[in-house]
Amino acid sequence: MLASWYDEQGPAADVLHVGELPDPVPGPGEVRVRITVSGVNPGDTKKRRGWLGSSMPFPRVIPHSDSAGVIDTVGAGVDARRVGQRVWVYGAQSYRPFGTAAQYTVVPADLAVPLPDHLSDELGASLGIPGITAHRTVFADGPVDGRLVLVHGVLGGVGSLAAQLAHWAGATVIATVRRTTDLDHVDPAVAHAVALDTGDPAAAIRSYAPRGVDRIIEVALSDNADLDNAVAANNAVIAAYATRADRTEVPFWPLLFNNVTLRLLGSDDFPAEAKRQAARDLTSAAAVGALTVDVCDRYPLDDITKAHDHVDTGGGHGRILLTIP
């Protein structure tokens, strides 16, 4: 099969290879997926770079965890009727060496989720890490029907899906963008938009949530801790999946007296049942048209270095995808 891989960590141009590797064979309980589209996530490029001192988990890594494609063969114990089924894949390179930057990937059968025929491969390949992370930020602390949910970074991969999931589940959503010029990119049918470069974003948020917000989906805790404190309702939850400063400061006593819960979320280690529920809900929401994704750019597998560089530099809003020949 044609695949990309790295045998050591470092800059994309130095360590990523593209060439032929043996076709993988599914073991018991596994399926093999012929991939059409592979999703590129910041976590994929961070693993390749050795971010935060991480080391090579395996001698050779085929990157990427997310994809869409068709099951072409199954291992022992898997229903043979799954052959030919369109699927979206998550977790392919989570604690596993060979991910989805290849013509084939092998995963446990439940990580290949049936993809309804009317949904695109591009959407399917965008539901894995960003979708499951978004689902966990929104629902880890219970239903949001009737709640006020604040989503920071709504134009990002996780933030966009979190806002759509919260809206789908009956919440009133308030969403932030960095710049006033980005406000027009937010769908008013999904969320009330607030720009962080306004004079008083807390007041703007409070105009939609006078008593405060119940859930805060946080992409930059180190930047927004004081703002979050200013708009959180009593007993609110701040669900943070990223920060800019490794040692992040928070206004401890004001948050404590407001009985705020700080939930930190690392997607590789979500409970297995939480991931399965997320997969079910993401598919259901997408099937009724409640989820869309913006694709920023597509690259052929041969240009995976450019795709990784694009993610590393944070250029543009939307999903970065690899098309697999």
C-alpha positions in Angstrom: 0.0 0.0 0.0 1.0 3.6 -0.4 1.5 5.2 2.9 3.4 8.0 4.8 5.4 7.3 7.9 8.2 8.5 10.2 10.9 6.5 12.0 12.0 9.4 14.1 10.5 12.7 15.4 11.3 16.1 14.0 10.2 18.6 11.3 7.8 17.3 8.7 10.2 17.8 5.8 13.0 15.9 7.6 11.1 12.9 8.9 8.0 12.2 6.9 8.4 9.6 4.1 5.9 8.5 1.4 6.3 5.1 -0.3 5.1 1.5 -0.3 4.5 -0.6 2.9 3.0 -4.0 3.3 -0.8 -4.1 3.3 -2.0 -4.6 6.9 -4.1 -7.7 7.8 -6.9 -7.5 10.3 -6.7 -9.7 13.4 -9.5 -11.1 15.5 -12.1 -8.4 16.2 -10.6 -6.0 13.7 -11.6 -4.6 10.3 -9.5 -3.2 7.5 -10.6 0.1 5.9 -9.7 1.3 2.4 -9.2 4.9 3.1 -10.4 7.7 0.9 -9.8 10.8 3.2 -7.5 11.2 6.2 -8.0 14.0 8.7 -4.9 15.9 10.0 -5.1 17.1 13.6 -2.8 19.3 15.7 -2.2 16.3 17.9 -0.9 14.3 14.9 1.8 16.9 14.2 2.6 17.4 17.9 3.3 13.6 18.2 5.6 13.9 15.1 7.5 16.8 16.6 7.9 15.2 20.0 5.9 17.9 21.7 6.3 18.3 25.5 9.2 15.8 25.4 7.2 12.9 24.1 9.2 10.1 22.6 8.6 7.7 19.7 5.9 5.3 21.0 6.8 2.7 18.3 9.8 2.2 16.0 7.7 3.3 13.0 4.5 5.4 13.0 1.9 6.0 10.3 0.3 9.2 11.5 -3.3 10.4 11.8 -6.2 8.9 13.8 -9.2 10.0 11.7 -10.5 9.0 8.3 -13.3 7.9 6.1 -13.4 4.9 3.8 -14.9 1.5 3.1 -14.3 -1.8 5.0 -12.8 -4.2 2.5 -12.0 -7.2 4.8 -12.7 -8.3 8.4 -10.9 -10.4 11.0 -12.2 -13.4 12.9 -15.3 -12.7 14.9 -16.5 -9.7 12.9 -19.7 -9.9 10.9 -18.7 -10.5 7.3 -21.6 -8.3 6.2 -19.6 -5.3 7.2 -17.4 -5.7 4.1 -18.4 -2.9 1.7 -19.7 -0.7 4.4 -18.8 3.0 4.4 -17.4 4.1 7.7 -15.7 6.9 9.5 -12.7 5.9 11.7 -11.5 7.3 15.0 -8.6 6.4 17.3 -6.5 4.6 14.6 -3.2 6.0 15.9 -4.2 6.2 19.6 -1.8 3.8 21.4 -1.4 2.1 18.0 1.5 2.5 15.5 -0.3 2.6 12.2 -2.8 5.3 11.5 -4.7 6.6 8.5 -2.1 8.4 6.3 -2.2 5.3 4.1 -4.4 3.5 1.7 -5.4 1.0 4.4 -5.7 1.0 8.1 -6.7 -1.8 10.5 -8.7 -0.9 13.7 -10.9 -2.7 16.2 -14.3 -3.1 14.6 -16.1 -0.6 16.9 -13.7 2.2 15.9 -15.0 2.0 12.3 -18.5 3.7 12.6 -21.1 3.3 9.9 -21.3 6.5 7.8 -24.8 7.2 6.3 -24.7 7.2 2.5 -25.8 10.8 2.2 -22.9 12.1 4.3 -19.6 13.0 2.6 -16.2 11.3 3.3 -14.9 14.8 4.2 -17.4 15.1 7.0 -16.7 11.6 8.1 -13.0 12.2 8.3 -13.7 15.3 10.5 -15.7 13.6 13.2 -12.9 11.7 15.1 -10.6 13.7 17.4 -12.4 17.1 17.0 -15.9 15.6 17.2 -15.3 13.2 20.1 -13.5 16.0 22.0 -16.3 18.4 21.3 -18.9 15.9 22.5 -17.0 15.3 25.7 -16.7 19.0 26.4 -20.4 19.5 26.0 -21.9 16.4 27.6 -19.4 15.1 30.2 -21.4 16.8 32.9 -24.8 15.9 31.8 -27.5 17.1 29.3 -27.4 20.7 28.1 -31.1 21.1 27.1 -32.2 24.5 28.3 -28.7 25.4 29.4 -26.5 28.4 28.4 -23.3 27.2 26.8 -20.3 29.4 26.0 -18.0 28.1 23.3 -14.6 29.8 22.9 -12.8 29.5 19.6 -16.0 28.6 17.7 -14.2 28.7 14.3 -11.8 25.9 15.3 -12.3 22.2 14.6 -13.5 21.4 18.2 -15.2 24.6 18.9 -17.3 24.5 15.7 -18.6 21.0 16.4 -19.1 21.7 20.1 -21.4 24.7 19.3 -23.3 22.6 16.8 -23.7 19.7 19.2 -24.8 21.9 22.0 -27.4 23.6 19.7 -28.6 20.2 18.5 -29.1 19.1 22.1 -31.2 22.1 23.0 -28.8 24.6 24.5 -28.6 28.3 23.9 -25.1 28.8 22.6 -22.8 31.9 22.9 -19.6 31.7 20.9 -16.5 33.7 20.8 -14.1 34.6 18.0 -10.8 36.5 18.3 -11.6 39.4 16.0 -14.6 41.4 15.1 -13.9 40.7 11.4 -14.6 37.0 12.2 -18.1 37.5 13.4 -19.7 37.0 10.0 -18.2 33.5 9.9 -20.5 32.3 12.8 -23.9 30.9 11.9 -26.5 33.0 13.8 -28.8 30.0 13.7 -26.4 28.1 15.9 -24.9 30.7 18.2 -24.8 34.3 19.4 -21.3 35.5 18.5 -19.0 37.8 20.5 -15.6 39.0 19.5 -12.9 39.0 22.1 -11.4 42.2 20.7 -14.5 44.2 21.7 -14.1 46.7 24.6 -15.9 44.5 27.2 -16.5 40.9 26.0 -17.8 39.9 29.5 -20.6 42.4 29.2 -21.4 41.3 25.6 -21.6 37.7 26.9 -23.7 38.7 29.9 -26.1 40.4 27.5 -27.1 37.0 26.3 -26.7 35.3 29.7 -27.6 37.8 32.5 -27.3 35.1 35.2 -24.1 33.7 33.7 -23.4 30.6 31.6 -23.7 27.0 32.7 -21.0 25.5 30.6 -17.8 27.0 29.2 -16.0 25.1 26.4 -12.4 26.3 26.6 -9.6 26.2 24.0 -7.3 28.8 25.7 -7.7 28.6 29.5 -4.6 30.7 30.2 -6.0 33.5 28.0 -9.6 33.3 29.1 -9.5 32.4 32.8 -10.5 35.8 34.1 -13.2 36.2 31.4 -14.6 32.8 32.2 -14.7 33.7 35.9 -16.6 36.9 35.0 -19.4 35.1 33.1 -19.7 31.8 34.9 -23.0 31.0 36.7 -22.9 29.4 40.1 -22.1 25.7 39.7 -20.9 26.2 36.2 -18.4 23.9 34.5 -15.3 25.0 32.6 -14.4 22.1 30.2 -10.9 22.9 29.0 -9.2 20.9 26.2 -6.3 23.3 25.5 -4.3 26.2 27.0 -1.5 28.4 25.8 0.6 28.4 28.9 1.7 25.0 30.3 1.4 26.3 33.8 -1.9 28.1 33.7 -3.0 30.5 36.4 -6.7 30.7 37.4 -8.6 33.1 39.8 -8.9 30.3 42.3 -10.9 32.0 45.1 -13.5 33.7 42.9 -14.1 30.4 41.1 -14.2 28.5 44.4 -16.8 30.8 45.9 -18.8 30.4 42.7 -18.6 26.6 43.0 -17.1 26.3 39.5 -15.9 22.9 38.3 -12.8 22.8 36.1 -12.8 19.7 33.9 -9.6 19.0 31.9 -10.0 16.8 28.8 -7.4 14.7 27.0 -9.1 12.9 24.1 -6.8 9.8 23.9 -7.9 8.7 27.4 -11.6 9.4 27.4 -13.5 6.4 28.8 -14.3 3.9 26.1 -18.0 4.1 26.6 -17.9 7.9 26.3 -16.2 7.6 23.0 -18.8 5.1 21.8 -21.6 7.4 22.9 -19.9 10.3 21.2 -19.7 8.3 18.0 -23.4 7.4 18.1 -24.4 11.0 18.8 -22.1 12.5 16.2 -23.4 10.2 13.5 -27.0 10.9 14.5 -26.5 14.6 14.5 -24.7 14.6 11.2 -27.4 12.4 9.7 -30.1 15.0 10.3 -28.0 17.8 9.0 -27.1 19.3 12.4 -23.3 19.1 11.8 -21.2 20.6 9.1 -17.5 21.2 8.8 -15.5 23.8 6.9 -12.6 22.3 4.9 -9.7 24.7 4.8 -7.6 22.7 2.4 -7.0 19.3 0.9 -3.7 17.8 0.0 -2.8 14.6 -1.8 -0.9 12.0 0.3 2.3 12.9 -1.6 2.0 16.4 -0.1 1.6 15.3 3.5 4.6 17.5 4.5 2.7 20.6 3.3 -0.4 19.4 5.2 1.5 19.1 8.4 3.2 22.4 7.9 -0.2 24.0 7.4 -1.5 22.6 10.7 1.7 23.6 12.5 1.5 27.2 11.4 -2.3 27.4 12.2 -3.1 28.9 8.8 -6.8 29.6 8.2 -10.0 28.2 9.7 -11.3 24.8 8.9 -10.3 21.2 8.5 -7.1 20.0 6.8 -7.6 16.8 4.9 -5.4 14.3 2.9 -7.0 12.7 -0.1 -5.8 9.1 -0.5 -5.4 7.6 -4.0 
